[in-house]
Amino acid sequence: MTMTIREYIEGSPEPVQARLYEIYALIKQALPDAQEKISWGMPTFYMKRNLIHFAPAKHHIGLYPGPAVIEMLGSELAGVKHSKGAIQLALNKPLNHDLIQKILDTVIALAE
């Protein structure tokens, strides 16, 4: 049987579950028609291709929207640790819903 995103979150460390559910809800709201699956061992939203992944790490939750999204956001990511294909949302800071929405808007724009 294939694991669902909810099962993945329930199997994650308890201290990060609420934050994972929060991110999950934001992505689900932005991408209601996307298929949900576990890909590369992470919750993934898919429409013809993988659009975005997310996963907990020791000190952050990683969002993986791909390099094109990160490149397009440029200065919007100032002050947020990121790499070519990943954005780190620190566990010791509140989630920045505006930034997550900008990431998702960019994911959607590139998917069209």
DRENVOTI-962970 format. One line per field, with one value per atom (N, C-alpha, C): residue in one letter; x, y, z; atom name; residue number from 1. Coordinates in nm, 4 decimals, padded with zeros to 6 digits. Layout:
N
type <- A,...
X <- X,...
Y <- Y,...
Z <- Z,...
atom <- CA,...
seq <- NUM,...
This chain:
112
type <- M,M,M,T,T,T,M,M,M,T,T,T,I,I,I,R,R,R,E,E,E,Y,Y,Y,I,I,I,E,E,E,G,G,G,S,S,S,P,P,P,E,E,E,P,P,P,V,V,V,Q,Q,Q,A,A,A,R,R,R,L,L,L,Y,Y,Y,E,E,E,I,I,I,Y,Y,Y,A,A,A,L,L,L,I,I,I,K,K,K,Q,Q,Q,A,A,A,L,L,L,P,P,P,D,D,D,A,A,A,Q,Q,Q,E,E,E,K,K,K,I,I,I,S,S,S,W,W,W,G,G,G,M,M,M,P,P,P,T,T,T,F,F,F,Y,Y,Y,M,M,M,K,K,K,R,R,R,N,N,N,L,L,L,I,I,I,H,H,H,F,F,F,A,A,A,P,P,P,A,A,A,K,K,K,H,H,H,H,H,H,I,I,I,G,G,G,L,L,L,Y,Y,Y,P,P,P,G,G,G,P,P,P,A,A,A,V,V,V,I,I,I,E,E,E,M,M,M,L,L,L,G,G,G,S,S,S,E,E,E,L,L,L,A,A,A,G,G,G,V,V,V,K,K,K,H,H,H,S,S,S,K,K,K,G,G,G,A,A,A,I,I,I,Q,Q,Q,L,L,L,A,A,A,L,L,L,N,N,N,K,K,K,P,P,P,L,L,L,N,N,N,H,H,H,D,D,D,L,L,L,I,I,I,Q,Q,Q,K,K,K,I,I,I,L,L,L,D,D,D,T,T,T,V,V,V,I,I,I,A,A,A,L,L,L,A,A,A,E,E,E
X <- 00.0828,00.0000,00.0871,00.0477,00.1214,00.0869,00.1877,00.1677,00.1062,00.0137,-00.0443,00.0376,00.0143,00.0833,00.0440,-00.0828,-00.1259,-00.0534,-00.0382,00.0341,00.1809,00.2389,00.3775,00.3910,00.2991,00.3049,00.2867,00.1919,00.1685,00.2908,00.3709,00.4921,00.6130,00.5969,00.7058,00.7147,00.8272,00.8394,00.7249,00.6693,00.5516,00.5705,00.6878,00.7015,00.6840,00.7029,00.6901,00.5592,00.4791,00.3576,00.2622,00.2398,00.1465,00.1952,00.3237,00.3811,00.3712,00.3948,00.3817,00.2375,00.1419,00.0006,-00.0334,00.0256,00.0024,00.0532,00.1735,00.2301,00.1476,00.1102,00.0269,-00.1031,-00.1685,-00.2950,-00.2747,-00.1661,-00.1386,-00.1173,-00.0410,-00.0143,-00.1427,-00.2175,-00.3417,-00.4404,-00.4476,-00.5368,-00.4916,-00.3615,-00.3088,-00.3135,-00.3017,-00.2951,-00.4037,-00.5312,-00.6377,-00.6507,-00.6070,-00.6211,-00.4979,-00.3947,-00.2709,-00.2886,-00.2221,-00.2203,-00.1237,-00.1622,-00.0764,-00.0101,00.1189,00.1896,00.3172,00.3809,00.5135,00.6121,00.7014,00.8024,00.9365,01.0409,01.1733,01.1666,01.0722,01.0591,00.9960,00.9327,00.8747,00.7334,00.6490,00.5188,00.5384,00.4610,00.4777,00.3419,00.3364,00.2180,00.2603,00.1782,00.2150,00.1030,00.1397,00.0498,00.1366,00.1378,00.2217,00.3697,00.4061,00.5426,00.5352,00.6423,00.6473,00.6511,00.5578,00.5519,00.6265,00.6040,00.6687,00.6698,00.7797,00.7951,00.8150,00.7902,00.8281,00.8638,00.9516,00.9952,01.0638,01.0494,01.1172,01.2637,01.3444,01.4844,01.5062,01.6277,01.6534,01.6135,01.6481,01.6242,01.5349,01.4818,01.3979,01.3028,01.2122,01.1312,01.1754,01.2093,01.2531,01.1350,01.1318,01.0389,01.1245,01.0805,01.1590,01.0757,01.0708,00.9920,01.0711,01.1992,01.2832,01.3595,01.4681,01.5567,01.4919,01.4008,01.3395,01.2589,01.1883,01.1094,01.2016,01.3072,01.4004,01.4671,01.5033,01.5644,01.4661,01.3404,01.2405,01.2116,01.2179,01.1874,01.3005,01.4226,01.5376,01.5387,01.5237,01.5364,01.4263,01.3159,01.2087,01.2602,01.3679,01.4234,01.5366,01.5603,01.6642,01.6325,01.7318,01.7123,01.6590,01.6291,01.5803,01.6872,01.7299,01.8330,01.7758,01.8492,01.8041,01.9247,01.8992,02.0014,01.9385,02.0037,01.9552,01.8123,01.7745,01.6417,01.5613,01.6139,01.5485,01.5395,01.4341,01.4141,01.3955,01.4691,01.4621,01.3757,01.2704,01.1842,01.2235,01.2900,01.3438,01.2326,01.2610,01.1629,01.1473,01.2464,01.2401,01.1803,01.1208,01.0549,00.9142,00.8205,00.6857,00.6915,00.5977,00.5910,00.5539,00.6222,00.5938,00.4939,00.3664,00.2609,00.2691,00.3054,00.3165,00.4245,00.5389,00.6471,00.6048,00.5424,00.4977,00.3986,00.3088,00.2123,00.2827,00.3849,00.4616,00.5307,00.5838,00.6477,00.5442,00.4268,00.3221,00.2696,00.2542,00.2113,00.3113,00.4386,00.5430,00.5414,00.5201,00.5067,00.3924,00.2786,00.1605,00.1901,00.2525,00.2838,00.3734,00.4699,00.5605,00.4946,00.3911,00.3238,00.2280,00.1881,00.0881,00.1508
Y <- -00.1185,00.0000,00.1245,00.2239,00.3477,00.4402,00.5019,00.5936,00.7243,00.7803,00.9099,01.0197,01.1439,01.2557,01.2650,01.2422,01.2467,01.1393,01.0199,00.9140,00.9525,01.0154,01.0622,01.1604,01.2579,01.3588,01.2939,01.2014,01.1328,01.0526,01.0084,00.9336,01.0221,01.1526,01.2478,01.2784,01.3339,01.3691,01.4607,01.4300,01.5031,01.6545,01.7058,01.8514,01.9243,01.8563,01.9241,01.8917,01.8016,01.7597,01.8760,01.9626,02.0749,02.1662,02.1910,02.2777,02.2108,02.0798,02.0067,02.0118,01.9952,02.0045,02.1449,02.2459,02.3837,02.4049,02.3572,02.3683,02.2866,02.1671,02.0801,02.1520,02.2150,02.2847,02.4013,02.4754,02.5876,02.5392,02.4317,02.3781,02.3213,02.2465,02.1859,02.2932,02.4032,02.5125,02.5778,02.5940,02.6586,02.5665,02.4362,02.3378,02.2307,02.2699,02.1738,02.0592,02.0799,01.9759,01.8876,01.9188,01.8407,01.7049,01.6057,01.4725,01.4738,01.4109,01.3989,01.2622,01.2613,01.1346,01.1523,01.0425,01.0452,01.0155,01.1087,01.0926,01.1368,01.0635,01.0901,01.0877,01.0089,00.9955,01.1146,01.2038,01.3261,01.3477,01.4173,01.4579,01.5441,01.5133,01.5766,01.6094,01.7235,01.7600,01.7543,01.6868,01.6494,01.6874,01.7502,01.7736,01.7699,01.6585,01.6332,01.6245,01.6814,01.6720,01.7053,01.6750,01.7117,01.8639,01.9226,02.0678,02.1163,02.0485,02.0894,01.9717,01.9603,01.8613,01.9386,01.8724,01.9290,01.8159,01.8464,01.7424,01.8065,01.7434,01.7953,01.7535,01.8397,01.8091,01.8437,01.8357,01.8544,01.9941,02.0988,02.2357,02.3166,02.2529,02.3254,02.2299,02.2889,02.2123,02.2597,02.1652,02.1987,02.2033,02.3091,02.3186,02.3034,02.2199,02.1904,02.2211,02.3495,02.3878,02.3809,02.3545,02.3479,02.4768,02.4678,02.5823,02.7005,02.6747,02.7849,02.8759,02.8171,02.8956,02.9810,02.9217,02.9945,03.1075,03.0811,03.1851,03.2997,03.2677,03.3711,03.4553,03.3952,03.4691,03.5630,03.5284,03.6159,03.6827,03.8151,03.8934,03.8641,03.8024,03.7650,03.6667,03.5970,03.4970,03.5522,03.6828,03.7438,03.7147,03.6696,03.6393,03.4999,03.4247,03.2876,03.1952,03.0992,03.0070,02.9249,02.9239,02.8486,02.8081,02.7144,02.6688,02.6672,02.6047,02.6034,02.5509,02.4489,02.3900,02.3775,02.4336,02.4140,02.5441,02.5538,02.6671,02.6084,02.6617,02.6106,02.7030,02.6481,02.7210,02.6795,02.7697,02.7389,02.6981,02.5990,02.5501,02.6450,02.7311,02.8205,02.9573,02.9693,03.0935,03.0605,03.1557,03.1317,03.1137,03.0345,03.0171,03.1497,03.1813,03.3031,03.2658,03.2820,03.2425,03.3221,03.4502,03.5318,03.4771,03.4402,03.3838,03.2505,03.1651,03.0352,03.0563,03.1527,03.1809,03.2304,03.3146,03.3619,03.2442,03.1521,03.0324,02.9532,02.9325,02.8551,02.9259,03.0578,03.1339,03.1174,03.1151,03.0973,02.9556,02.8573,02.7184,02.7082,02.7693,02.7651,02.8339,02.9504,03.0241,02.9420,02.8731,02.7916,02.6643,02.6173,02.4932,02.5169,02.6414,02.6706,02.6757
Z <- 00.0000,00.0000,00.0000,-00.0757,-00.0858,00.0312,00.0877,00.1995,00.1490,00.2263,00.1940,00.2622,00.2218,00.2850,00.4324,00.4626,00.6032,00.6857,00.6315,00.7015,00.7206,00.6190,00.6280,00.7448,00.7503,00.8557,00.9932,01.0033,01.1313,01.1755,01.0815,01.1131,01.1393,01.1220,01.1463,01.2956,01.3401,01.4824,01.5265,01.6417,01.6904,01.6949,01.7350,01.7426,01.6083,01.4961,01.3657,01.2937,01.3483,01.2776,01.2495,01.3475,01.3272,01.2157,01.2129,01.1088,00.9717,00.9670,00.8405,00.7905,00.8816,00.8419,00.7911,00.8523,00.8097,00.6671,00.6395,00.5048,00.4060,00.4471,00.3630,00.3245,00.4219,00.3949,00.2991,00.3150,00.2247,00.0812,00.0669,-00.0669,-00.1274,-00.0480,-00.0968,-00.1429,-00.0695,-00.1073,-00.2377,-00.2553,-00.3755,-00.4978,-00.4744,-00.5830,-00.5653,-00.5635,-00.5322,-00.6323,-00.7556,-00.8579,-00.8723,-00.7968,-00.8066,-00.7384,-00.7933,-00.7342,-00.6155,-00.5067,-00.3895,-00.3913,-00.3616,-00.3544,-00.2737,-00.2463,-00.1848,-00.2975,-00.3206,-00.4252,-00.3674,-00.3986,-00.3424,-00.1896,-00.1341,00.0100,00.0792,00.0010,00.0574,00.0048,00.0828,00.0303,-00.0939,-00.1970,-00.3274,-00.3865,-00.4528,-00.5314,-00.6772,-00.7589,-00.8949,-00.9919,-01.1034,-01.2169,-01.3424,-01.4088,-01.5257,-01.4896,-01.3757,-01.3224,-01.1732,-01.1015,-00.9604,-00.9511,-00.8752,-00.8612,-00.7372,-00.6259,-00.5011,-00.4040,-00.3299,-00.2237,-00.0930,00.0187,00.1478,00.2419,00.3385,00.4319,00.5516,00.6681,00.7862,00.7891,00.8479,00.8772,01.0246,01.0700,01.2134,01.2626,01.1870,01.2325,01.1399,01.0375,00.9421,00.8709,00.7968,00.7020,00.5644,00.4805,00.3463,00.2505,00.1709,00.0572,-00.0666,-00.1581,-00.2775,-00.4019,-00.4419,-00.5586,-00.6893,-00.6807,-00.7995,-00.8229,-00.8992,-00.9196,-00.9920,-01.0857,-01.1603,-01.0676,-00.9729,-00.8777,-00.7921,-00.7416,-00.6554,-00.7320,-00.8554,-00.9386,-00.9625,-00.9901,-01.0159,-00.8916,-00.7741,-00.6516,-00.6108,-00.6458,-00.6219,-00.4864,-00.4854,-00.3623,-00.2607,-00.3047,-00.2113,-00.1051,-00.1387,-00.0477,00.0388,00.0325,00.1153,00.2625,00.3340,00.4757,00.5033,00.3978,00.4128,00.3558,00.4336,00.3860,00.2706,00.1604,00.0431,-00.0410,-00.1305,-00.2235,-00.3625,-00.4560,-00.5938,-00.6071,-00.5301,-00.5448,-00.4170,-00.3053,-00.1763,-00.0972,-00.0181,00.0722,00.2110,00.3082,00.4446,00.5308,00.5887,00.6809,00.8223,00.8932,01.0259,01.1222,01.2035,01.3011,01.4200,01.4422,01.5578,01.5240,01.4051,01.3634,01.3142,01.3279,01.2737,01.1219,01.0694,00.9236,00.8590,00.7517,00.6765,00.5664,00.5968,00.5026,00.3725,00.3820,00.2606,00.1683,00.2251,00.1440,00.0835,00.1635,00.1114,-00.0025,00.0114,-00.0952,-00.2210,-00.2068,-00.3232,-00.3919,-00.3122,-00.3682,-00.4479,-00.3883,-00.4549,-00.5791,-00.5731,-00.6910,-00.8046,-00.7709,-00.8724,-00.9276,-00.8406,-00.8853,-00.9858,-00.9522,-01.0402,-01.1729,-01.1684,-01.2908,-01.3835,-01.3266,-01.4087,-01.4584,-01.3915,-01.4306,-01.5468,-01.5682,-01.6731,-01.8107
atom <- N,CA,C,N,CA,C,N,CA,C,N,CA,C,N,CA,C,N,CA,C,N,CA,C,N,CA,C,N,CA,C,N,CA,C,N,CA,C,N,CA,C,N,CA,C,N,CA,C,N,CA,C,N,CA,C,N,CA,C,N,CA,C,N,CA,C,N,CA,C,N,CA,C,N,CA,C,N,CA,C,N,CA,C,N,CA,C,N,CA,C,N,CA,C,N,CA,C,N,CA,C,N,CA,C,N,CA,C,N,CA,C,N,CA,C,N,CA,C,N,CA,C,N,CA,C,N,CA,C,N,CA,C,N,CA,C,N,CA,C,N,CA,C,N,CA,C,N,CA,C,N,CA,C,N,CA,C,N,CA,C,N,CA,C,N,CA,C,N,CA,C,N,CA,C,N,CA,C,N,CA,C,N,CA,C,N,CA,C,N,CA,C,N,CA,C,N,CA,C,N,CA,C,N,CA,C,N,CA,C,N,CA,C,N,CA,C,N,CA,C,N,CA,C,N,CA,C,N,CA,C,N,CA,C,N,CA,C,N,CA,C,N,CA,C,N,CA,C,N,CA,C,N,CA,C,N,CA,C,N,CA,C,N,CA,C,N,CA,C,N,CA,C,N,CA,C,N,CA,C,N,CA,C,N,CA,C,N,CA,C,N,CA,C,N,CA,C,N,CA,C,N,CA,C,N,CA,C,N,CA,C,N,CA,C,N,CA,C,N,CA,C,N,CA,C,N,CA,C,N,CA,C,N,CA,C,N,CA,C,N,CA,C,N,CA,C,N,CA,C,N,CA,C,N,CA,C,N,CA,C,N,CA,C,N,CA,C,N,CA,C,N,CA,C,N,CA,C,N,CA,C,N,CA,C,N,CA,C,N,CA,C
seq <- 1,1,1,2,2,2,3,3,3,4,4,4,5,5,5,6,6,6,7,7,7,8,8,8,9,9,9,10,10,10,11,11,11,12,12,12,13,13,13,14,14,14,15,15,15,16,16,16,17,17,17,18,18,18,19,19,19,20,20,20,21,21,21,22,22,22,23,23,23,24,24,24,25,25,25,26,26,26,27,27,27,28,28,28,29,29,29,30,30,30,31,31,31,32,32,32,33,33,33,34,34,34,35,35,35,36,36,36,37,37,37,38,38,38,39,39,39,40,40,40,41,41,41,42,42,42,43,43,43,44,44,44,45,45,45,46,46,46,47,47,47,48,48,48,49,49,49,50,50,50,51,51,51,52,52,52,53,53,53,54,54,54,55,55,55,56,56,56,57,57,57,58,58,58,59,59,59,60,60,60,61,61,61,62,62,62,63,63,63,64,64,64,65,65,65,66,66,66,67,67,67,68,68,68,69,69,69,70,70,70,71,71,71,72,72,72,73,73,73,74,74,74,75,75,75,76,76,76,77,77,77,78,78,78,79,79,79,80,80,80,81,81,81,82,82,82,83,83,83,84,84,84,85,85,85,86,86,86,87,87,87,88,88,88,89,89,89,90,90,90,91,91,91,92,92,92,93,93,93,94,94,94,95,95,95,96,96,96,97,97,97,98,98,98,99,99,99,100,100,100,101,101,101,102,102,102,103,103,103,104,104,104,105,105,105,106,106,106,107,107,107,108,108,108,109,109,109,110,110,110,111,111,111,112,112,112
